[in-house]
Amino acid sequence: ASRVPTFSKMAVGKNKRLSKGKKGKGKKIVDPFTKKEWYDIKAPGNFSVRNCGKTPVTRTTGTKIASEMLKGRVFEVCLADLNKDEDQHYRKIKLQCEEVQGHSCLTQFYGLTFTTDKLRSMVKKWQSLIEAHVDVKTSDGYVMRLFCIGFTKKRPNQLKKTCYANAAQQKSIRKKMREIMSRESTSCELKELVNKFIPEVIGKEIEKACQGIYPMQNVHIRKVKMLKKPKFDLTKLLEAHGDSGPAAAAADTGDKVEVAADADPAARPDRGAVL
């Protein structure tokens, strides 16, 4: 039997893509970095290295302003780089951009974390791990959550393999941790508190205070989390960066002018007199 050919009816003018070429063929691929400009990241005055990196941002176009896009960015910088001290390599500082001046991003402290390898290296067998956290409010209105970590250690001349603290001891150690963290944080401003975090003053204080309950080692503030910030104050930020305020004003007092020894004050002509 002969097969009858069938023809499909095609609506006129419906298949528009046949005549055209490939979709998006004419589009040029533009490197996005040609539209970017680089800004310097300026760390607060608490750290010895102030210029700690660069960040790219798309140039201002229309309503999208570059400086507005930069505000609120959080940068994570190693404390070893900020203070030129390799012994502090295991702590990372978070800095948040709060103001843009020229091509510089003025940042403020935003948090602190420990590197994972440091935390893992401290956790060992045959000892107790004790952790505590507390919410604190600094005198200038910053609300932060501080996390503390500590480990028990053997007493001098101890022969026993393990050094476990019992539940009651752990409870009182945690209480001491919270007390000291609150006391040290609420009595000072953010700038002073960051200065306490850098040399680990609070950790050493806790270690000393807990000595009577159970000997402790490796006590650290392992994490600091920013929960709330006060209303933005530019003068406070500039003060933290040492660009204004009483500290900067006091620094530039000028030099003493040397007066020639042979210059007799009586011999000098009167300024008001007509010569």
C-alpha positions as CSV (number, residue, x, y, z in Angstrom):
1,A,0.0,0.0,0.0
2,S,1.3,3.4,-1.0
3,R,1.9,5.8,1.9
4,V,0.0,9.1,1.5
5,P,2.3,12.0,2.4
6,T,1.0,14.3,5.2
7,F,1.7,18.0,5.4
8,S,1.6,19.9,8.6
9,K,0.0,23.3,8.4
10,M,2.2,26.1,9.7
11,A,0.7,29.4,10.8
12,V,2.1,32.3,8.8
13,G,4.4,34.6,10.6
14,K,4.6,32.6,13.8
15,N,8.1,31.1,13.5
16,K,10.0,34.3,13.9
17,R,13.4,32.9,15.0
18,L,14.2,31.1,11.7
19,S,15.3,34.3,9.9
20,K,17.3,35.6,12.8
21,G,20.8,34.4,13.9
22,K,21.8,33.1,17.3
23,K,20.4,34.9,20.3
24,G,22.8,37.3,22.0
25,K,25.5,36.8,19.4
26,G,26.2,40.5,19.0
27,K,26.8,41.1,22.7
28,K,30.3,42.0,23.6
29,I,31.7,40.4,26.8
30,V,33.0,43.3,28.9
31,D,35.3,42.6,31.8
32,P,33.4,43.8,34.9
33,F,36.7,45.0,36.5
34,T,36.9,47.8,33.9
35,K,34.0,49.5,35.8
36,K,35.6,49.1,39.2
37,E,37.8,51.4,41.3
38,W,39.8,50.5,44.3
39,Y,39.5,52.0,47.8
40,D,42.0,51.7,50.7
41,I,40.8,50.0,53.9
42,K,41.9,52.0,57.0
43,A,41.9,50.2,60.4
44,P,41.2,52.0,63.6
45,G,44.0,53.4,65.8
46,N,44.1,50.3,68.1
47,F,46.2,48.5,65.5
48,S,49.8,49.3,64.4
49,V,49.2,48.7,60.7
50,R,46.5,51.3,59.6
51,N,46.5,50.6,55.9
52,C,45.4,46.9,55.8
53,G,44.1,46.3,52.3
54,K,42.1,47.4,49.3
55,T,38.5,46.7,48.1
56,P,36.9,47.1,44.7
57,V,33.6,48.9,44.0
58,T,31.7,49.8,40.9
59,R,32.1,53.4,39.9
60,T,29.3,55.8,40.7
61,T,26.6,55.6,37.9
62,G,23.3,57.4,38.2
63,T,21.7,56.7,41.6
64,K,24.2,54.0,42.5
65,I,26.8,55.9,44.5
66,A,30.1,54.0,45.2
67,S,30.5,55.3,48.7
68,E,27.0,54.1,49.7
69,M,27.8,50.7,48.3
70,L,31.0,50.5,50.4
71,K,29.3,51.4,53.7
72,G,28.4,48.4,55.8
73,R,31.0,46.1,54.1
74,V,32.8,43.8,56.6
75,F,36.4,42.9,56.1
76,E,38.2,40.0,57.9
77,V,41.8,40.7,58.7
78,C,44.4,38.5,60.5
79,L,45.6,40.2,63.7
80,A,49.2,39.1,62.9
81,D,49.0,41.4,59.8
82,L,47.4,44.3,61.8
83,N,50.0,44.3,64.5
84,K,53.0,42.8,62.7
85,D,53.2,40.0,65.3
86,E,53.2,36.4,64.0
87,D,52.3,35.1,67.5
88,Q,48.8,36.5,67.0
89,H,48.1,34.6,63.8
90,Y,45.2,32.5,65.2
91,R,42.9,35.5,65.7
92,K,40.9,37.2,63.0
93,I,39.5,40.7,63.4
94,K,36.3,41.8,61.6
95,L,36.2,45.5,60.6
96,Q,33.1,47.2,59.2
97,C,33.3,50.2,56.8
98,E,31.4,53.1,58.4
99,E,32.5,56.1,56.4
100,V,34.3,56.9,53.1
101,Q,36.7,59.8,52.9
102,G,38.3,60.3,49.5
103,H,39.6,56.9,48.5
104,S,39.8,55.6,52.0
105,C,37.2,53.4,53.9
106,L,37.2,54.3,57.6
107,T,36.4,51.1,59.5
108,Q,35.4,50.2,63.1
109,F,35.8,47.0,65.1
110,Y,33.0,44.6,64.3
111,G,34.0,41.2,65.7
112,L,36.7,38.7,66.6
113,T,37.1,35.0,65.8
114,F,39.6,32.2,66.3
115,T,41.0,30.2,63.4
116,T,39.6,26.6,63.4
117,D,43.0,25.0,63.5
118,K,43.8,26.8,66.8
119,L,40.5,25.7,68.4
120,R,41.1,22.1,67.3
121,S,44.6,22.1,68.6
122,M,43.5,23.1,72.1
123,V,40.9,20.4,72.5
124,K,42.5,17.3,73.9
125,K,41.6,14.2,75.9
126,W,41.8,13.8,79.7
127,Q,40.7,17.4,80.4
128,S,37.5,19.3,80.8
129,L,36.4,22.0,78.2
130,I,34.5,24.8,79.8
131,E,32.6,27.5,77.8
132,A,30.5,30.5,78.7
133,H,29.0,33.4,76.8
134,V,27.5,36.7,77.9
135,D,25.9,39.8,76.3
136,V,27.6,43.1,77.3
137,K,27.0,46.8,76.6
138,T,29.9,49.1,76.5
139,S,29.7,52.6,78.0
140,D,29.4,54.1,74.5
141,G,26.4,51.9,73.6
142,Y,27.8,48.9,71.7
143,V,26.1,45.6,72.5
144,M,28.3,42.6,72.0
145,R,28.2,38.9,72.7
146,L,31.4,37.5,74.2
147,F,32.3,33.8,74.0
148,C,34.9,32.4,76.4
149,I,36.7,29.0,76.3
150,G,38.9,27.4,78.8
151,F,40.4,24.0,79.7
152,T,41.4,22.4,83.0
153,K,45.0,21.4,83.6
154,K,46.9,19.1,85.9
155,R,47.9,20.4,89.3
156,P,51.7,20.6,90.0
157,N,53.2,17.2,90.9
158,Q,49.9,15.4,89.9
159,L,50.3,11.8,89.0
160,K,46.7,11.1,87.9
161,K,46.3,10.9,84.2
162,T,43.1,12.9,84.0
163,C,42.1,16.4,85.2
164,Y,38.3,16.6,85.0
165,A,36.4,19.2,86.9
166,N,33.1,18.1,88.4
167,A,29.7,19.7,87.5
168,A,29.7,22.1,90.5
169,Q,33.2,23.3,89.7
170,Q,32.3,23.8,86.0
171,K,29.3,25.8,87.1
172,S,31.3,28.1,89.4
173,I,34.0,28.5,86.7
174,R,31.3,29.5,84.1
175,K,29.9,32.0,86.7
176,K,33.3,33.5,87.2
177,M,33.8,33.8,83.4
178,R,30.5,35.7,83.0
179,E,31.3,38.0,85.9
180,I,34.7,39.0,84.7
181,M,33.6,39.4,81.0
182,S,30.8,41.7,82.1
183,R,32.9,43.7,84.6
184,E,35.7,44.3,82.1
185,S,33.4,45.2,79.2
186,T,30.7,47.4,80.7
187,S,33.1,49.8,82.4
188,C,34.9,51.0,79.3
189,E,34.3,52.2,75.7
190,L,34.7,50.1,72.6
191,K,38.2,51.4,71.8
192,E,39.5,50.4,75.3
193,L,37.7,47.0,75.1
194,V,39.5,46.2,71.8
195,N,42.8,47.2,73.5
196,K,41.9,44.5,76.1
197,F,41.2,41.9,73.5
198,I,44.5,42.3,71.7
199,P,46.8,41.3,74.6
200,E,44.1,38.8,76.0
201,V,43.8,40.6,79.3
202,I,40.3,39.2,80.1
203,G,41.5,35.5,79.5
204,K,44.4,36.0,81.9
205,E,42.1,37.6,84.5
206,I,39.7,34.6,84.3
207,E,42.6,32.1,84.6
208,K,43.8,33.9,87.7
209,A,40.4,34.1,89.3
210,C,39.5,30.4,88.6
211,Q,42.8,29.1,90.2
212,G,41.1,28.6,93.5
213,I,38.3,26.5,91.9
214,Y,40.4,24.4,89.5
215,P,43.6,25.2,87.7
216,M,42.9,26.4,84.1
217,Q,44.9,26.8,80.9
218,N,44.3,28.2,77.4
219,V,41.6,30.6,78.6
220,H,40.6,32.8,75.7
221,I,37.8,35.1,74.4
222,R,37.4,32.9,71.3
223,K,34.7,35.0,69.7
224,V,33.2,38.5,69.8
225,K,29.9,39.2,68.0
226,M,28.5,42.7,67.4
227,L,24.7,42.7,68.1
228,K,23.8,46.4,68.3
229,K,25.6,49.6,67.5
230,P,24.7,53.1,68.6
231,K,23.7,55.9,66.2
232,F,26.5,56.7,63.8
233,D,28.8,59.5,65.1
234,L,31.4,60.7,62.7
235,T,33.5,62.6,65.4
236,K,33.7,59.3,67.4
237,L,34.9,57.4,64.4
238,L,37.5,60.0,63.5
239,E,38.6,60.0,67.1
240,A,39.1,56.2,66.9
241,H,41.2,56.7,63.8
242,G,43.2,59.4,65.5
243,D,42.3,62.0,62.7
244,S,40.5,64.4,65.1
245,G,39.6,64.9,68.7
246,P,41.7,65.9,71.7
247,A,44.4,63.2,71.1
248,A,45.2,64.5,67.7
249,A,45.0,68.2,68.8
250,A,47.4,67.6,71.6
251,A,49.9,65.8,69.4
252,D,50.4,68.8,67.1
253,T,51.5,71.5,69.5
254,G,54.3,73.0,67.3
255,D,58.0,73.4,68.0
256,K,59.7,75.9,70.3
257,V,61.2,78.7,68.3
258,E,64.9,79.4,69.1
259,V,65.7,83.1,69.6
260,A,69.2,84.1,68.7
261,A,71.3,84.7,71.8
262,D,72.8,88.0,70.5
263,A,69.4,89.5,69.7
264,D,68.8,92.0,72.5
265,P,65.1,92.7,73.0
266,A,65.8,96.4,73.7
267,A,67.6,96.7,70.4
268,R,64.7,95.4,68.4
269,P,62.6,98.1,66.7
270,D,59.1,98.6,67.9
271,R,56.5,97.0,65.7
272,G,54.0,99.8,66.0
273,A,56.6,102.6,65.2
274,V,57.0,104.0,61.8
275,L,60.5,103.5,60.6
